[in-house]
Amino acid sequence: MAVSKSNEQSNLNRNSGIVFGLAATAWNQFGDYLQRKHQARKNKRTYQRLLENDDYLLRDIGLSRRIVHQMKQSSTNSDTELELQKIRATAGRYL
């Protein structure tokens, strides 16, 4: 009798661990999803603000409307600020 209770407790602990692991994975995936959505919203807002500027202002920061539109079209969920820094670093070569 004591052996079967021990086995039941062991199985219960193992099952609890599996359920907890699945819940933690689902929670992490949900968190990742929310982060991607937040980043996409930030990127969209950044592109909109950039495109509100006049052409001469965009040139002053090493950009053009064409580049901003290209970035917007090819945008994945990467950070827009990092992409802009890369473009500014190489702006003299492409503009």
C-alpha positions as CSV (number, residue, x, y, z in Angstrom):
1,M,0.0,0.0,0.0
2,A,2.8,2.4,0.9
3,V,4.6,1.6,-2.4
4,S,1.5,2.5,-4.5
5,K,1.0,5.8,-2.7
6,S,4.6,6.6,-3.3
7,N,4.2,5.8,-7.0
8,E,1.0,7.9,-7.2
9,Q,2.8,10.8,-5.6
10,S,5.8,10.4,-8.0
11,N,3.4,10.4,-11.0
12,L,1.6,13.4,-9.7
13,N,4.8,15.3,-9.3
14,R,6.0,14.4,-12.8
15,N,2.6,15.4,-14.3
16,S,2.6,18.6,-12.4
17,G,6.1,19.4,-13.8
18,I,5.0,18.7,-17.3
19,V,1.9,20.9,-17.0
20,F,4.0,23.7,-15.5
21,G,6.6,23.4,-18.3
22,L,3.8,23.6,-20.9
23,A,2.3,26.6,-19.2
24,A,5.6,28.3,-18.9
25,T,6.3,27.7,-22.6
26,A,2.9,29.1,-23.6
27,W,3.4,32.1,-21.4
28,N,6.9,32.8,-23.0
29,Q,5.4,32.5,-26.5
30,F,2.7,34.9,-25.6
31,G,5.2,37.4,-24.2
32,D,7.3,37.1,-27.4
33,Y,4.1,37.7,-29.5
34,L,3.3,40.9,-27.5
35,Q,6.9,42.1,-27.9
36,R,6.8,41.6,-31.7
37,K,3.4,43.5,-31.9
38,H,4.8,46.3,-29.8
39,Q,7.9,46.6,-31.9
40,A,5.8,46.6,-35.1
41,R,3.7,49.4,-33.7
42,K,6.8,51.4,-32.8
43,N,8.2,50.8,-36.3
44,K,5.0,52.0,-38.0
45,R,4.9,55.1,-35.9
46,T,8.6,55.8,-36.7
47,Y,8.0,55.5,-40.4
48,Q,5.0,57.7,-40.3
49,R,6.9,60.4,-38.4
50,L,9.8,60.2,-40.8
51,L,7.5,60.5,-43.9
52,E,5.9,63.6,-42.3
53,N,9.2,65.5,-42.7
54,D,10.2,67.5,-45.7
55,D,12.7,66.1,-48.1
56,Y,15.4,68.6,-47.1
57,L,15.1,67.4,-43.4
58,L,15.4,63.8,-44.4
59,R,18.5,64.6,-46.4
60,D,19.9,66.3,-43.3
61,I,19.8,63.1,-41.4
62,G,21.1,61.0,-44.4
63,L,17.8,59.6,-45.6
64,S,15.4,60.0,-48.5
65,R,11.7,59.1,-49.0
66,R,12.8,56.3,-51.2
67,I,14.9,54.8,-48.4
68,V,12.2,55.2,-45.8
69,H,9.6,53.5,-48.1
70,Q,12.1,50.7,-48.8
71,M,12.7,50.2,-45.1
72,K,8.9,50.2,-44.5
73,Q,8.3,47.6,-47.2
74,S,11.1,45.3,-46.2
75,S,10.5,45.7,-42.5
76,T,10.5,42.7,-40.4
77,N,10.1,43.0,-36.7
78,S,13.6,44.3,-36.4
79,D,14.3,47.5,-34.5
80,T,13.9,50.6,-36.8
81,E,16.4,52.6,-34.8
82,L,19.1,50.0,-35.5
83,E,18.2,50.0,-39.2
84,L,18.4,53.8,-39.3
85,Q,21.8,53.8,-37.7
86,K,23.1,51.4,-40.3
87,I,21.7,53.6,-43.1
88,R,23.2,56.7,-41.6
89,A,26.6,55.0,-41.3
90,T,26.5,54.1,-45.0
91,A,24.5,57.1,-46.3
92,G,27.4,58.7,-48.1
93,R,27.9,55.6,-50.2
94,Y,24.3,55.3,-51.4
95,L,22.9,58.8,-51.6
